[in-house]
Amino acid sequence: MKVLITGSNGLLGQYLVQRLAGNPDYDVIATGRGPNRLRMKEGYAYESVNMADEAAIKGLVDRHKPDAIIHAAAMTQADDCERNKDSCWMANVSATRFLLQAAEKAGSFFLFLSTDFVFDGLAGPYREEDPVNPINYYGASKAAAERIVKQAKIPWAIARTVLVYGVADDPRRSNIISWVKSNLEQKKKIKVVVDQWRTPTLVQDLAEGCRLIIDKKAEGVFHLSGKDMLTPYDMAEKVAGYLELDKKLFEKVDASSFRQPAQRPAKTGFVIEKAEKELGFSPRSFEEGLKIVVEQLTGK
């Protein structure tokens, strides 16, 4: 199967390339903005592409004619989206439209990555059929892109996910585990939110869920996340406990104590029964994910 992956320099993109390019069943074309920043350089082709360039996107798909496209490229920082709405719309909505039009011409299966932020957080955890009602611009842009995907003339799937964590090749990228570890090891006090709930997702599990969707050509909306409903404080406490670091350095705070441009939904998280039943999706617990991430961070 020839698979085109957008956003390959991002966290999910990195693990999608690793998961698929190491398997002879897949012919992988990875795309990102600028040079290839992944440590893994073999087993796939890489092309730089500007997702805001309609002609470049259509040329890319026309050259390769992939059997499946995994569209993971996006502007995902909610505060950046709130500050730069035009850039957010171009990255998350217009680029999706350009890519989808090219995919329709090529007859590709189209998998779009979306987010729990399409929900308002008043009734989590959410099922696939629950109505969307975003409360920030990032969520609104992804909800708009979802509507475009659902009108496609080719087989499509939408994979929504929640608070993805894992170790990136790019050392500038932090995650909640490395953030807690680094601060507590330096004996720094940290403020941790107690009134937001999520079902955090190990990036390796999300990449595997995407593989299952394209393998099965499974159509429709799927919720791919971990099972454990946790607050950021719960996660931080588990990290400190596992690493035997000082929990007294935590300060419990409400989300309202942070002045952020983008409002965050209070309680999202997903019910993943559909993905378990139809895909065979089986995510690891947060404790299992924590162990994997710490082993990657420390090499132990």
C-alpha positions in Angstrom: 0.0 0.0 0.0 1.4 3.4 -1.0 0.8 5.8 1.9 1.3 9.6 1.9 1.8 11.1 5.4 1.5 14.8 5.9 3.0 16.5 9.0 5.8 13.9 9.2 8.1 16.2 11.2 5.4 16.4 14.0 5.1 14.0 16.9 2.4 11.7 15.4 4.0 12.0 11.9 7.3 10.8 13.3 5.7 7.6 14.8 3.6 7.0 11.7 6.7 7.0 9.6 8.5 4.6 12.0 5.4 2.3 12.2 4.8 2.1 8.5 8.2 2.6 6.8 9.7 -0.3 8.7 7.1 -2.7 7.2 7.5 -4.0 3.7 3.8 -3.9 3.2 3.9 -0.1 2.9 5.5 2.3 0.5 5.7 5.5 2.5 6.0 9.1 1.2 6.5 11.5 4.1 5.9 15.2 3.8 6.6 18.2 6.0 7.4 21.8 5.8 11.1 22.4 5.3 13.8 19.7 5.6 13.3 16.2 7.0 13.9 16.5 10.8 13.4 12.8 11.6 16.3 10.7 12.8 15.1 7.8 10.8 16.2 8.6 7.3 15.8 5.3 5.4 12.9 3.2 4.2 10.7 6.0 2.9 10.7 9.0 0.5 10.6 12.5 1.9 9.3 15.7 0.1 9.1 19.2 1.5 5.7 20.8 0.9 4.0 24.0 1.9 0.4 22.9 2.8 -0.8 26.5 2.0 0.3 26.0 -1.6 -2.6 24.5 -3.5 -0.7 23.7 -6.6 2.2 22.1 -4.7 -0.2 19.9 -2.8 -2.1 18.8 -5.9 1.2 18.2 -7.7 2.5 16.0 -4.9 -0.6 13.8 -4.8 -0.7 13.6 -8.6 2.9 12.5 -8.8 2.6 9.7 -6.2 -1.1 8.7 -6.5 -1.2 7.2 -3.0 -3.6 4.4 -2.0 -4.1 6.2 1.3 -3.4 9.6 2.7 -3.0 10.2 6.5 -3.4 14.0 7.0 -1.7 14.7 10.3 -0.3 18.2 9.4 -2.0 20.9 11.4 -1.6 24.0 13.5 -2.3 22.5 16.9 -1.3 25.0 19.5 -4.7 26.5 20.7 -3.3 29.8 21.8 -1.4 30.3 18.6 -4.6 29.6 16.7 -6.5 32.1 18.7 -3.8 34.8 18.0 -3.3 34.0 14.3 -6.8 33.0 13.1 -6.0 33.4 9.4 -2.9 31.2 9.6 -4.9 28.6 11.6 -7.7 28.5 9.0 -5.2 28.1 6.2 -3.3 25.3 7.9 -6.3 23.4 9.3 -9.1 24.1 6.8 -7.9 25.3 3.5 -5.0 22.8 3.3 -7.4 20.0 4.1 -9.6 21.1 1.3 -6.7 21.3 -1.2 -5.5 17.8 -0.1 -8.9 16.3 -0.3 -9.5 17.6 -3.8 -6.3 16.0 -4.9 -7.1 12.8 -3.1 -10.5 12.7 -4.9 -8.7 12.9 -8.2 -6.3 10.2 -7.2 -9.0 7.9 -5.7 -7.1 7.7 -2.4 -8.5 6.6 1.0 -8.4 9.8 3.2 -7.7 9.7 7.0 -8.0 13.1 8.7 -6.6 13.7 12.3 -8.9 15.7 14.5 -9.2 16.6 18.2 -11.2 16.5 21.4 -11.3 20.3 21.2 -14.2 20.0 18.7 -16.3 19.5 21.9 -17.2 22.0 24.6 -16.1 19.9 27.6 -19.5 20.1 29.3 -20.4 16.4 28.9 -17.3 14.3 28.5 -16.2 11.6 27.9 -17.5 11.8 24.4 -18.7 9.2 21.8 -18.2 9.6 18.0 -21.9 10.6 17.5 -22.0 13.4 20.1 -22.6 16.8 18.7 -19.5 19.1 18.3 -19.5 22.5 19.9 -16.0 24.0 19.9 -15.2 26.8 22.4 -11.9 28.0 20.8 -10.7 28.8 17.3 -8.5 25.7 17.1 -11.5 23.5 17.8 -13.6 25.5 15.4 -11.1 25.1 12.6 -10.9 21.3 13.1 -14.7 21.0 13.2 -14.9 23.0 9.9 -12.3 20.6 8.3 -14.3 17.6 9.6 -17.4 18.9 7.7 -15.3 19.2 4.5 -14.0 15.6 4.9 -17.5 14.2 5.5 -18.6 15.6 2.1 -15.8 13.8 0.3 -16.5 11.8 -2.9 -13.9 9.1 -1.8 -13.8 6.8 1.2 -12.8 8.8 4.3 -12.2 8.4 8.0 -11.7 10.9 10.9 -9.6 10.0 13.8 -10.1 12.3 16.8 -7.6 12.1 19.6 -6.8 13.6 23.0 -3.7 15.0 24.6 -1.1 13.0 22.7 2.2 12.4 24.6 5.5 10.8 23.7 9.1 11.5 22.9 9.8 13.5 19.7 13.0 13.5 17.7 12.9 17.3 18.0 14.5 18.1 21.4 12.5 21.3 21.5 9.3 19.4 21.9 8.3 18.8 25.5 5.5 16.6 26.9 3.9 16.5 30.3 6.2 13.6 31.4 9.4 15.3 30.4 8.2 18.6 31.8 7.4 17.2 35.2 10.6 15.2 35.3 12.8 18.1 34.3 11.3 20.6 36.8 11.2 18.2 39.8 14.7 17.0 39.2 15.8 20.7 39.3 13.7 21.1 42.6 11.5 23.7 40.9 7.9 24.2 42.0 5.3 23.8 39.3 1.6 24.7 39.1 -0.6 21.8 37.9 -4.2 22.0 36.9 -6.8 20.0 38.8 -10.1 21.0 37.1 -9.5 19.7 33.5 -10.0 16.0 32.6 -8.6 14.2 29.6 -7.9 10.6 28.4 -4.2 11.1 27.4 -3.0 9.2 24.4 0.4 7.5 23.9 1.6 8.5 20.5 2.6 4.9 19.6 -1.0 3.8 20.3 -2.4 6.6 18.1 0.0 5.7 15.2 -1.2 2.1 15.5 -4.8 3.2 15.5 -4.2 5.1 12.3 -2.5 2.0 10.7 -5.6 -0.1 11.6 -7.9 2.4 10.0 -6.0 2.5 6.7 -5.4 -1.3 6.6 -9.1 -1.9 7.1 -10.2 1.1 5.0 -12.5 1.7 7.9 -14.8 4.6 7.1 -16.4 7.1 9.5 -15.4 8.8 12.7 -13.3 7.0 15.3 -12.2 8.1 18.8 -8.6 7.0 19.4 -7.3 7.8 22.9 -6.2 6.2 26.1 -8.8 4.8 28.5 -7.7 6.6 31.8 -9.6 9.8 32.6 -7.0 12.0 34.4 -6.4 15.6 35.3 -3.0 17.1 34.5 -2.4 16.9 38.3 -3.2 13.2 38.3 -0.7 12.7 35.4 2.0 14.8 37.2 1.5 12.8 40.4 1.9 9.5 38.6 5.1 10.8 37.0 6.6 11.9 40.3 5.6 8.6 42.0 7.2 6.5 39.2 10.4 8.5 39.3 10.4 8.9 43.1 10.5 12.7 42.9 9.2 15.2 45.4 5.4 15.7 45.0 5.5 18.5 47.5 6.8 20.7 44.7 3.4 20.6 43.1 0.9 23.5 43.5 -2.7 22.6 42.7 -4.4 25.3 40.6 -7.6 25.9 38.7 -7.4 26.4 34.9 -8.7 29.9 35.5 -5.4 30.9 37.2 -3.7 30.8 33.7 -4.4 33.7 31.4 -4.5 32.0 28.0 -5.9 33.4 24.7 -7.8 30.2 24.0 -10.4 28.8 26.3 -10.0 25.1 27.1 -12.9 22.6 27.5 -13.1 21.4 31.1 -13.8 17.7 30.6 -13.3 15.9 27.3 -11.9 12.4 27.0 -13.3 9.7 24.8 -15.3 6.5 24.9 -13.3 4.2 22.6 -15.6 1.2 22.4 -16.2 1.7 18.6 -12.4 1.7 17.9 -11.9 -1.3 20.1 -14.7 -3.3 18.5 -14.3 -2.3 14.8 -10.6 -1.8 14.6 -9.1 -4.0 17.4 -7.7 -0.8 18.9 -6.1 -1.5 22.3 -4.3 1.4 23.9 -2.0 1.1 26.9 -2.7 2.5 30.3 -1.1 5.8 31.4 1.2 3.9 33.7 2.3 1.7 30.8 2.8 4.7 28.6 4.7 6.5 31.4 7.1 3.6 31.6 7.7 3.6 27.8 8.3 7.4 27.7 10.7 7.4 30.7 12.7 4.5 29.1 13.0 6.5 25.9 14.0 9.7 27.8 16.6 8.0 30.0 17.8 5.2 27.7 17.1 2.7 30.5 
